[in-house]
Structures are given as C-alpha cells and as structure tokens.
C-alpha cells in the first residue's frame, strides 16, 4: 500500500521536472510542520530550484502548483497545495486520506512500519564479552542496543546477522585460569601465592569447586583454563537467553590464532611495507591513516597487541560478504576504532574507508533507594545483568537501556523501573497496550471486522492527533534504522501511549452510537498494533493485562 507521502514526493518531482530538466538533481524533502494548521506536509523544493533557475522561489512555487494541480486532484489524497512564506509548499491531506492510515495499520498488522527497500547483508556484532565473569550491566546495554539495531535494520529489508565475538585468548583469560587455580588450591585474596591480577568474585570459587568435583587436576593450568572458559560461556549464554537475545554466529578469538589468520595479517602488512622494527617490537604505520602515532603490532616478547587480532577478525567479516558491519561497544573502545580501520586500510584489499561502523555506548550507573549500587555479591565488583533482570524484570531492563542515546550516560533507577506510574515509561507504554486490549475484550466483537468500519465519525482533535501519530510510525522506524538509534522508537511509543491515555481519559470508546463506537474501536486497535510493533523492535513484550 503506497504511502501518501511517497505519492506526494513523486507528484512534486514530476512537477519540478516539467519546469526544468535540472530538477532531477534536486531531492524532494517532505517534513511534518510543527503547527498542524500549516498542513500535513511542507516542502522547500521551490527554494532549492530558485538557486538553479535564478528566480524568485514564490514564482517557482506558483509554477509547481499549476504543474501538479491535475495529479494532486486525481490522487484524491490531498485537499490543497498552498504557498507560504518565501515559497514553501504546504500540503493538506484529505480527511479520507488521513483516516486511511487506520485501515492500513489494521491490514498490515505486524508488518506495518516495515519496508522491502533494503537488501544489504549486514552484520551487527555486540556484547562480545570476555568469558572471564558474568555479564554486567554494560553488557546488558550492549545487548539491548545491538538486538534493537538489528531488528530495526531487518524492518528495512536487510539480511542481518547477529554475531558474538568470544575473546577467549590473551592475558585476561590466563588471569582467569590462574584465579580458578588459586581457589582450587584453597587460596584466597591476599594470601601468599594469590595471583596479582586475579578475579575475586564468588563465581571464581564456584567454578573451582565444580572443577574439583569433576575430578579436575588443579595443577593442570590448561585444563583449568578450558573448564573455566566453558563454564562462563554457558553462564553468559543463559544470561542472554533470560534477556531474550539470540545470536546467529559465535566467533572465537582463539580460532584466529589456530587458523593462522593473525599471522597472515601481520605478514601481509609487512609485505606491503606498512610495518617497521623498533626497540625489538614490530610497529604499524597507523599515522598514515589518521592515527596520532604508530602502534605496536608485535611486542618485544613476541606476543601480539590486542588490536591485531581485531584487524584479522574484521578481515574475516569482509571475506564472509558483509559489506556493512556495525560494532556495538563501550566508549572505552574509542581508541580501537582508528587502529582497526587503519589496519584494514593498510592491507589494501579493497575494504572501504570507515569500515566498520561503530555505535559506542556510555556507562550505566545503577541506583537503588537513592544510592548507587556498585558491588555485586556474586561478581564482587559490578552489578550483573542477571541481578538487574531479577530485580525489575526483562522488559524494564531492555526498555530502559535503549531509552537514551547510546553515547549518553544512563542512570538506571531500580525504584523507577518498579513503579506502576506514568513516570515509569515502560509501564506507561505497556499499560496503554493493555488498556486497548481491555476495551476490545469488553466490546467482545470480531476484531477483524474493525478493518471495514467507517472512520468518518472520527473528527475530534485528539482522534486526529492519534491518526497523525500512527502515520508517522513508518518514517520513525526508517529513520531509527538509518541513524542506528533505537532510543527514538522508545520516544515514539512513549508519545503514542501518552496521546492514547489522554484520549481514553477524555472520551468514551464504547458509546451508544454504533458507527462512532466502531470507528473509535478501529482507532484503538490501530494504536494497539503500533504499540506492539514498536515494543517488539525493542525486545519488550506487549501484555494484554496488567
């Protein structure tokens, strides 16, 4: 079903071409005027053409109005095309076209807001936690953001792969193994023989006890390492399942070494003259690609620095056919962006500049009873994702963690997440959905029949405001997908819920007039559908009762 906005854009583009062949180089921008009295759409095409044609915008606007008059009339969708100010075009939808969005929502159902315009193979990598401890709240923000971004991209017709990169190699994994080994030998923090950089959480003791119960040999550090990594991978997987997040691919960092991919990258960089020896280390000329200084590739002890396996890993992404890759990571990885991109460019294998894309998120502070919560009884040093889910439930955690821009610091207020009030956004949105379901249940009729209801009785400003909000949903989704900004969907459903609650509180839905009741029920059903669709993109349920 064509959107009136798309139809109007085509009509204006054709009208502009009728005035000048140069119009094909000008893009049609249609915006919603902030003041509804100025119409439903505004366009500045006349002002854009004025620069090319060296004429007054209002004169061009008059020509456009004349050139599009026939098509506007034949469409049956628009009441008028008005000229305002210096030459802006304001267009008003006909009453029927405005209300038609309700029927469109009911007809398309879960597909409303989706588009088949995409077609790229896109990989979204997120969480990618070191298997050295339980997932913390920061990982939870990554999980919520990454999963929502992937869902948004899928609405635009893209084939999305969700990938988790297990950092199961390196110094931190060795520290984990030494920590478990120390616990298995009966050592505790501060005692003689306790490793300097050991992990202290109770989960380390739990793993050590399980290892010994399985008749493991505490002197076999490699066996301890393998057991510990596997145990924490299982725990992280269970946490993600509880969070409702799934992955299509799990990629092991260790495989980059065993398959020779890290060594192959270093050899390729050296063969292209992009490395040099200094102070016993091998350096990469990253300053040639925008870095503030060159970076060490291989240290004097023969071990590789952390960003080289990252480069090798992204080569595999490119080789697997992902022309677009989005990495969701914490802001502490900011320095990684330039280094990885520099390494990929230095290889000269056709990877475009700016590959991969990054969404960097800021820290999450957890507050409970007015005080910051810093310590987890089990993890020892941070609040775990599982604890947060246990406190407030999955829906609240997922909604809250995507409700702000990724790069803004976020305070997770546990008490607010538990509140059953307007101040709690997830409760407020879910309550709006449940309210509609309650009205429909009270009515008891055939919901499918609402698609055929006459919508002409919907004339109140609150009703028309809801209709306008519904019509904005597809563009809100496409914009959120393009900008990788799931927080804007959280804003949208919060605003829609607020408008519905206001309407519900002011007007009766099940009035005696059957035609008015049917029209209002159809509107409410459309609101319910859009709320459900938006919540689904955020990984949040849409309950029928609360």
C-alpha positions as CSV (number, residue, x, y, z in Angstrom):
1,X,0.0,0.0,0.0
2,X,1.6,3.3,-1.1
3,X,2.2,5.9,1.5
4,X,0.6,9.3,0.7
5,X,4.0,10.9,1.4
6,X,5.7,8.8,-1.2
7,X,2.9,9.6,-3.7
8,X,3.2,13.4,-3.0
9,X,7.0,13.2,-3.4
10,X,6.6,11.6,-6.9
11,X,4.0,14.2,-7.9
12,X,6.3,17.1,-6.8
13,X,9.3,15.5,-8.5
14,X,7.3,15.2,-11.8
15,X,6.1,18.8,-11.5
16,X,9.6,20.0,-10.9
17,X,10.9,18.2,-14.0
18,X,8.1,19.8,-16.0
19,X,9.6,23.2,-15.1
20,X,13.2,22.4,-15.6
21,X,15.3,19.3,-16.6
22,X,17.8,20.2,-13.9
23,X,15.2,19.3,-11.2
24,X,16.3,15.6,-11.3
25,X,19.4,16.6,-9.3
26,X,17.3,18.1,-6.5
27,X,16.0,15.8,-3.8
28,X,12.4,16.2,-2.6
29,X,12.3,16.7,1.2
30,X,8.9,16.5,2.9
31,X,8.5,17.4,6.5
32,X,5.7,17.5,9.1
33,X,5.0,21.1,10.0
34,X,5.2,21.6,13.8
35,X,2.0,23.5,13.6
36,X,-0.8,21.3,12.2
37,X,-2.5,24.5,10.9
38,X,0.3,24.7,8.3
39,X,-0.8,21.4,6.7
40,X,0.3,17.8,6.8
41,X,3.5,18.2,4.7
42,X,5.9,21.0,3.9
43,X,8.4,21.1,1.0
44,X,11.1,23.6,0.2
45,X,11.7,22.4,-3.4
46,X,10.9,25.9,-4.8
47,X,13.7,27.4,-2.7
48,X,16.1,24.7,-3.9
49,X,15.2,25.3,-7.5
50,X,15.5,29.1,-7.1
51,X,19.3,28.7,-6.7
52,X,19.5,26.9,-10.1
53,X,16.9,28.9,-12.0
54,X,18.0,32.3,-10.6
55,X,14.3,33.2,-10.0
56,X,12.2,34.1,-7.0
57,X,11.0,31.0,-5.0
58,X,7.4,32.1,-4.9
59,X,7.3,32.3,-8.7
60,X,8.6,28.8,-9.0
61,X,6.2,27.6,-6.3
62,X,3.3,29.1,-8.3
63,X,4.5,27.1,-11.4
64,X,4.8,24.0,-9.3
65,X,1.2,24.4,-8.0
66,X,0.0,24.7,-11.6
67,X,2.1,21.8,-12.9
68,X,0.9,19.5,-10.2
69,X,-2.7,20.5,-9.9
70,X,-4.0,17.7,-12.1
71,X,-2.1,15.0,-10.4
72,X,-3.0,16.3,-7.0
73,X,-6.7,16.2,-7.9
74,X,-6.5,12.8,-9.5
75,X,-4.8,11.3,-6.5
76,X,-7.8,12.0,-4.3
77,X,-5.4,12.2,-1.3
78,X,-4.9,15.9,-0.9
79,X,-7.2,18.8,-0.3
80,X,-4.8,21.6,-1.3
81,X,-1.3,22.7,-2.1
82,X,-0.7,26.1,-0.5
83,X,2.2,28.6,-0.9
84,X,3.6,30.1,2.3
85,X,6.4,32.5,3.2
86,X,9.3,32.8,0.8
87,X,8.0,29.9,-1.3
88,X,7.3,26.9,0.9
89,X,4.7,24.4,-0.3
90,X,2.2,23.3,2.4
91,X,0.0,20.3,1.5
92,X,-3.1,19.1,3.3
93,X,-4.3,15.6,3.2
94,X,-7.9,14.9,2.6
95,X,-9.9,13.7,5.5
96,X,-10.3,10.3,4.0
97,X,-6.5,10.0,3.3
98,X,-5.7,11.0,6.9
99,X,-8.0,8.4,8.3
100,X,-6.9,5.7,5.8
101,X,-3.8,5.1,7.9
102,X,-6.0,3.3,10.5
103,X,-7.2,0.8,7.9
104,X,-3.6,0.4,6.7
105,X,-2.3,-0.4,10.2
106,X,-5.1,-3.0,10.7
107,X,-4.5,-4.5,7.2
108,X,-0.7,-4.8,7.6
109,X,-0.6,-5.7,11.2
110,X,2.9,-6.7,12.4
111,X,4.3,-5.7,9.0
112,X,3.2,-2.0,9.4
113,X,6.4,0.0,9.5
114,X,8.4,-2.5,7.5
115,X,9.9,-1.8,4.1
116,X,11.4,-4.1,1.5
117,X,13.6,-1.3,0.1
118,X,16.9,-2.7,1.6
119,X,18.8,-5.8,0.7
120,X,22.2,-5.5,2.1
121,X,23.9,-8.2,4.1
122,X,24.7,-6.6,7.4
123,X,26.5,-7.9,10.4
124,X,25.8,-6.5,13.8
125,X,28.4,-7.5,16.4
126,X,27.5,-6.8,20.1
127,X,28.1,-7.9,23.6
128,X,31.4,-9.8,22.7
129,X,32.3,-10.1,26.4
130,X,35.4,-11.7,27.6
131,X,34.4,-15.1,29.2
132,X,36.0,-14.1,32.5
133,X,33.0,-13.3,34.5
134,X,29.2,-12.9,34.5
135,X,27.7,-10.3,32.1
136,X,27.5,-6.9,33.8
137,X,25.0,-4.0,33.2
138,X,27.2,-2.5,30.5
139,X,27.0,-5.8,28.6
140,X,23.2,-5.5,29.1
141,X,23.2,-2.1,27.4
142,X,25.1,-3.5,24.5
143,X,22.8,-6.5,24.2
144,X,19.7,-4.3,24.3
145,X,21.2,-1.8,21.8
146,X,22.6,-4.4,19.4
147,X,19.5,-6.5,19.3
148,X,17.3,-3.5,18.7
149,X,19.5,-2.1,16.0
150,X,19.5,-5.5,14.2
151,X,15.7,-5.6,14.5
152,X,15.4,-2.1,13.0
153,X,17.7,-3.0,10.1
154,X,15.6,-6.0,9.4
155,X,12.5,-3.8,9.1
156,X,14.1,-2.2,6.1
157,X,14.6,-5.4,4.3
158,X,18.3,-6.1,5.2
159,X,19.6,-9.5,5.9
160,X,21.1,-9.1,9.3
161,X,23.5,-11.5,11.1
162,X,23.9,-11.1,14.9
163,X,27.4,-12.1,16.0
164,X,29.1,-12.6,19.3
165,X,32.9,-12.5,19.4
166,X,34.3,-14.5,22.2
167,X,37.6,-13.0,23.5
168,X,38.9,-16.5,24.6
169,X,42.6,-15.7,24.2
170,X,45.1,-13.4,25.8
171,X,46.2,-12.1,29.2
172,X,42.7,-11.8,30.8
173,X,42.0,-15.5,30.0
174,X,45.3,-16.5,31.6
175,X,44.4,-14.4,34.7
176,X,41.0,-16.2,34.9
177,X,42.8,-19.6,34.8
178,X,45.2,-18.5,37.5
179,X,42.4,-17.2,39.6
180,X,40.4,-20.5,39.4
181,X,43.6,-22.5,40.0
182,X,44.4,-20.5,43.2
183,X,40.8,-21.0,44.5
184,X,41.1,-24.7,43.7
185,X,44.3,-24.8,45.8
186,X,42.4,-23.3,48.7
187,X,43.9,-19.8,48.4
188,X,42.1,-16.6,49.0
189,X,42.7,-12.9,48.2
190,X,45.7,-11.5,50.0
191,X,47.2,-14.9,50.9
192,X,50.7,-16.0,49.8
193,X,50.6,-17.3,46.2
194,X,47.4,-15.3,45.3
195,X,47.8,-14.0,41.7
196,X,48.4,-10.3,41.4
197,X,45.6,-9.6,38.8
198,X,43.2,-12.4,40.0
199,X,39.4,-12.2,39.7
200,X,37.9,-12.1,43.2
201,X,34.2,-12.7,42.7
202,X,32.4,-15.6,44.3
203,X,31.8,-17.1,40.9
204,X,35.5,-18.0,40.7
205,X,35.2,-20.1,43.8
206,X,32.0,-21.8,42.4
207,X,33.9,-22.7,39.2
208,X,36.9,-24.0,41.2
209,X,34.6,-26.2,43.4
210,X,32.8,-27.6,40.3
211,X,36.2,-28.3,38.6
212,X,37.4,-30.2,41.7
213,X,34.1,-32.1,41.9
214,X,34.6,-33.2,38.4
215,X,38.0,-34.7,39.5
216,X,39.9,-32.0,37.7
217,X,43.7,-31.6,38.4
218,X,44.4,-28.1,39.8
219,X,48.0,-28.4,38.7
220,X,46.9,-28.6,35.0
221,X,46.5,-24.9,34.2
222,X,45.4,-25.6,30.6
223,X,42.6,-27.9,31.9
224,X,41.6,-25.2,34.4
225,X,41.5,-22.6,31.7
226,X,39.4,-24.7,29.3
227,X,37.0,-25.6,32.1
228,X,36.6,-22.0,33.3
229,X,36.0,-20.5,29.9
230,X,33.4,-23.2,29.1
231,X,31.6,-22.6,32.4
232,X,31.5,-18.9,31.9
233,X,30.4,-19.2,28.3
234,X,27.5,-21.3,29.4
235,X,26.6,-18.8,32.1
236,X,26.7,-15.9,29.7
237,X,24.6,-17.8,27.2
238,X,22.0,-18.4,29.9
239,X,22.0,-14.7,30.8
240,X,21.4,-13.8,27.2
241,X,18.6,-16.3,26.9
242,X,17.0,-14.8,30.0
243,X,17.4,-11.4,28.3
244,X,15.7,-12.6,25.2
245,X,18.7,-12.0,23.0
246,X,19.9,-14.6,20.4
247,X,22.9,-14.7,18.1
248,X,23.3,-16.3,14.7
249,X,27.1,-16.7,14.9
250,X,29.6,-17.2,17.8
251,X,33.2,-16.5,16.7
252,X,36.2,-17.5,18.8
253,X,39.2,-15.2,19.0
254,X,41.4,-18.2,19.6
255,X,40.5,-19.5,16.2
256,X,42.2,-16.5,14.6
257,X,45.5,-17.9,16.0
258,X,44.9,-21.6,15.4
259,X,43.8,-20.9,11.8
260,X,46.8,-18.6,11.2
261,X,44.7,-15.6,10.4
262,X,46.6,-13.2,12.8
263,X,50.0,-14.3,11.4
264,X,48.7,-13.9,7.9
265,X,47.6,-10.3,8.5
266,X,51.0,-9.4,10.0
267,X,52.8,-10.9,7.0
268,X,50.6,-9.1,4.6
269,X,51.1,-5.7,6.4
270,X,54.9,-6.3,6.4
271,X,54.9,-7.3,2.7
272,X,53.2,-4.0,1.8
273,X,55.9,-2.0,3.7
274,X,53.4,-0.9,6.4
275,X,55.5,-2.1,9.4
276,X,58.9,-1.4,10.8
277,X,61.1,-2.8,13.6
278,X,62.0,-0.5,16.6
279,X,63.1,-1.3,20.1
280,X,62.7,-5.0,19.5
281,X,59.0,-4.6,18.6
282,X,57.1,-4.6,15.3
283,X,55.2,-1.3,14.6
284,X,52.4,-0.5,12.1
285,X,52.4,2.9,10.4
286,X,48.9,3.8,11.6
287,X,49.8,7.6,11.3
288,X,49.4,7.2,7.5
289,X,45.7,6.5,8.2
290,X,44.8,9.2,10.7
291,X,46.2,7.9,14.0
292,X,48.1,10.2,16.3
293,X,51.0,7.8,16.5
294,X,52.2,4.5,15.1
295,X,51.1,1.4,17.0
296,X,52.9,-1.7,18.2
297,X,51.8,-4.9,16.3
298,X,54.1,-7.4,18.0
299,X,55.7,-6.7,21.3
300,X,59.4,-7.5,22.1
301,X,58.3,-10.7,23.9
302,X,56.8,-12.0,20.6
303,X,53.1,-11.6,21.7
304,X,50.6,-9.6,19.6
305,X,48.9,-6.5,20.8
306,X,45.1,-6.7,21.2
307,X,44.1,-4.7,18.0
308,X,45.9,-7.0,15.5
309,X,43.5,-10.0,16.1
310,X,40.7,-7.4,15.8
311,X,42.0,-6.5,12.3
312,X,42.2,-10.2,11.4
313,X,38.7,-10.7,12.7
314,X,37.4,-7.9,10.5
315,X,39.1,-9.3,7.5
316,X,37.0,-12.4,8.0
317,X,33.9,-10.3,8.2
318,X,34.7,-8.7,4.8
319,X,35.6,-12.1,3.3
320,X,32.3,-13.5,4.6
321,X,30.5,-11.0,2.4
322,X,29.5,-8.4,4.9
323,X,29.8,-5.1,3.0
324,X,28.4,-3.3,6.1
325,X,29.4,-4.1,9.6
326,X,28.2,-2.4,12.8
327,X,30.0,-2.9,16.1
328,X,28.3,-2.0,19.3
329,X,30.9,-1.4,22.0
330,X,31.6,0.7,25.1
331,X,33.2,4.1,24.8
332,X,36.3,2.6,26.4
333,X,36.9,1.1,22.9
334,X,37.1,4.5,21.3
335,X,40.8,4.2,20.6
336,X,40.2,0.9,18.9
337,X,38.2,2.5,16.1
338,X,41.1,4.3,14.4
339,X,43.5,1.4,14.9
340,X,41.3,-1.2,13.4
341,X,40.3,0.9,10.5
342,X,43.9,1.9,9.9
343,X,45.0,-1.8,9.9
344,X,42.3,-2.7,7.4
345,X,43.2,0.2,5.1
346,X,46.9,-0.7,5.3
347,X,46.1,-4.2,4.0
348,X,44.9,-2.7,0.7
349,X,42.4,-5.4,0.0
350,X,39.5,-3.2,-1.1
351,X,37.9,-2.6,2.3
352,X,36.3,0.9,2.1
353,X,37.3,3.7,4.5
354,X,35.2,3.9,7.6
355,X,34.7,0.2,7.7
356,X,33.4,-1.0,10.1
357,X,30.7,1.3,11.6
358,X,30.7,1.7,15.4
359,X,28.0,2.5,17.9
360,X,29.7,3.4,21.2
361,X,27.7,3.4,24.4
362,X,28.5,5.1,27.6
363,X,28.4,3.7,31.1
364,X,25.4,2.7,33.1
365,X,25.0,3.7,36.7
366,X,22.6,1.6,38.8
367,X,20.7,3.4,41.6
368,X,18.6,1.8,44.2
369,X,16.8,3.5,47.1
370,X,18.6,6.7,46.1
371,X,22.1,5.3,46.3
372,X,24.4,4.0,43.6
373,X,24.8,0.2,43.6
374,X,28.4,-0.7,42.8
375,X,29.0,-4.1,44.3
376,X,27.6,-7.5,43.4
377,X,27.6,-10.2,46.0
378,X,28.4,-12.8,43.3
379,X,30.6,-10.9,40.9
380,X,32.4,-8.9,43.5
381,X,33.0,-5.7,41.6
382,X,29.9,-4.9,39.5
383,X,26.2,-5.3,39.2
384,X,25.4,-8.2,36.9
385,X,22.8,-8.3,34.1
386,X,21.1,-11.2,35.8
387,X,20.7,-9.3,39.1
388,X,19.1,-6.4,37.3
389,X,16.7,-8.7,35.5
390,X,15.8,-10.4,38.8
391,X,15.2,-7.0,40.4
392,X,12.9,-5.4,37.8
393,X,12.2,-7.9,35.0
394,X,13.4,-8.3,31.5
395,X,11.0,-5.8,29.9
396,X,12.0,-2.9,32.1
397,X,15.7,-3.6,31.7
398,X,15.5,-3.8,27.9
399,X,13.3,-0.7,27.5
400,X,15.3,1.4,30.0
401,X,18.7,0.5,28.4
402,X,17.7,1.7,24.9
403,X,15.6,4.7,26.1
404,X,18.5,7.2,25.8
405,X,21.1,7.9,23.1
406,X,23.8,5.3,23.2
407,X,26.6,7.8,23.8
408,X,24.8,9.4,26.8
409,X,25.5,8.2,30.3
410,X,22.5,6.5,31.8
411,X,21.3,6.2,35.4
412,X,19.2,3.0,35.8
413,X,16.8,3.8,38.7
414,X,15.7,0.4,40.0
415,X,12.8,2.0,42.0
416,X,11.5,3.9,39.0
417,X,11.6,0.6,36.9
418,X,9.4,-1.0,39.6
419,X,6.9,1.9,39.8
420,X,3.4,1.5,38.4
421,X,3.0,5.1,37.4
422,X,3.2,7.5,34.5
423,X,6.8,8.3,35.4
424,X,7.9,4.7,34.5
425,X,8.0,4.8,30.7
426,X,7.8,1.0,30.1
427,X,4.9,0.6,32.5
428,X,3.1,3.6,30.9
429,X,3.5,2.2,27.3
430,X,2.6,-1.4,28.3
431,X,-0.4,-0.1,30.2
432,X,-1.7,1.7,27.1
433,X,-1.5,-1.5,25.2
434,X,-3.3,-3.4,27.9
435,X,-6.0,-0.7,28.1
436,X,-6.8,-1.2,24.5
437,X,-6.9,-4.9,24.9
438,X,-9.3,-4.4,27.9
439,X,-11.6,-2.2,25.8
440,X,-11.6,-4.7,22.9
441,X,-12.3,-7.6,25.4
442,X,-15.2,-5.6,26.9
443,X,-16.6,-5.0,23.5
444,X,-16.3,-8.7,22.6
445,X,-16.8,-8.3,18.9
446,X,-14.9,-9.6,15.9
447,X,-11.7,-7.6,15.7
448,X,-11.1,-8.5,12.1
449,X,-14.4,-6.7,11.3
450,X,-13.0,-3.4,12.5
451,X,-10.9,-3.1,9.3
452,X,-14.2,-2.4,7.5
453,X,-15.5,0.2,9.9
454,X,-16.3,3.7,8.5
455,X,-13.8,6.1,10.0
456,X,-15.7,9.3,9.1
457,X,-17.1,9.8,12.6
458,X,-13.5,10.4,13.9
459,X,-13.5,14.2,14.0
460,X,-12.2,15.1,17.4
461,X,-8.7,16.8,17.6
462,X,-7.5,14.1,20.0
463,X,-8.6,11.4,17.4
464,X,-6.9,13.2,14.5
465,X,-3.7,13.7,16.6
466,X,-3.6,9.9,17.2
467,X,-4.1,9.3,13.5
468,X,-1.2,11.7,12.7
469,X,1.0,9.9,15.2
470,X,0.2,6.5,13.6
471,X,1.0,7.9,10.2
472,X,4.4,8.9,11.4
473,X,5.4,5.4,12.6
474,X,6.9,4.0,9.3
475,X,9.2,7.1,8.9
476,X,10.1,6.9,12.6
477,X,11.3,3.3,12.0
478,X,13.2,4.0,8.8
479,X,14.9,7.0,10.4
480,X,15.8,5.0,13.5
481,X,17.3,2.2,11.3
482,X,19.3,4.7,9.2
483,X,20.6,6.5,12.3
484,X,21.1,3.3,14.3
485,X,19.0,5.0,17.0
486,X,16.6,2.6,18.8
487,X,16.1,5.3,21.5
488,X,13.9,7.2,19.1
489,X,11.4,4.2,18.9
490,X,11.3,4.3,22.7
491,X,10.4,8.0,22.5
492,X,7.8,7.3,19.8
493,X,5.9,4.6,21.7
494,X,6.0,6.8,24.9
495,X,4.5,9.7,23.0
496,X,1.8,7.5,21.3
497,X,0.9,6.0,24.7
498,X,0.6,9.4,26.2
499,X,-1.7,10.6,23.5
500,X,-3.8,7.5,23.8
501,X,-4.1,7.8,27.6
502,X,-5.3,11.4,27.2
503,X,-7.9,10.3,24.7
504,X,-9.0,7.4,26.8
505,X,-9.4,9.6,29.8
506,X,-11.4,12.2,28.0
507,X,-13.7,10.1,25.7
508,X,-15.8,7.0,26.0
509,X,-14.9,4.4,23.4
510,X,-18.0,2.1,23.7
511,X,-20.6,4.8,23.1
512,X,-24.2,4.1,22.1
513,X,-23.8,5.2,18.5
514,X,-22.7,2.0,16.8
515,X,-20.9,3.8,13.9
516,X,-19.0,6.1,16.3
517,X,-18.1,3.1,18.6
518,X,-16.8,1.1,15.6
519,X,-14.7,3.9,14.4
520,X,-13.2,4.5,17.8
521,X,-12.6,0.8,18.3
522,X,-10.8,0.7,15.0
523,X,-8.6,3.6,16.0
524,X,-7.8,2.0,19.3
525,X,-7.0,-1.3,17.6
526,X,-4.6,0.5,15.3
527,X,-2.9,2.2,18.3
528,X,-2.6,-1.2,20.0
529,X,-0.9,-2.7,16.9
530,X,1.6,0.2,16.5
531,X,2.5,0.0,20.3
532,X,3.0,-3.8,19.9
533,X,5.2,-3.3,16.8
534,X,7.3,-0.7,18.4
535,X,7.8,-2.6,21.6
536,X,8.7,-5.7,19.6
537,X,11.6,-3.8,18.0
538,X,12.9,-3.1,21.4
539,X,12.5,-6.7,22.6
540,X,9.8,-5.7,25.0
541,X,6.5,-7.6,25.5
542,X,3.1,-6.1,24.9
543,X,0.9,-7.6,27.7
544,X,-2.9,-7.8,27.3
545,X,-3.4,-7.5,31.0
546,X,-1.6,-5.6,33.8
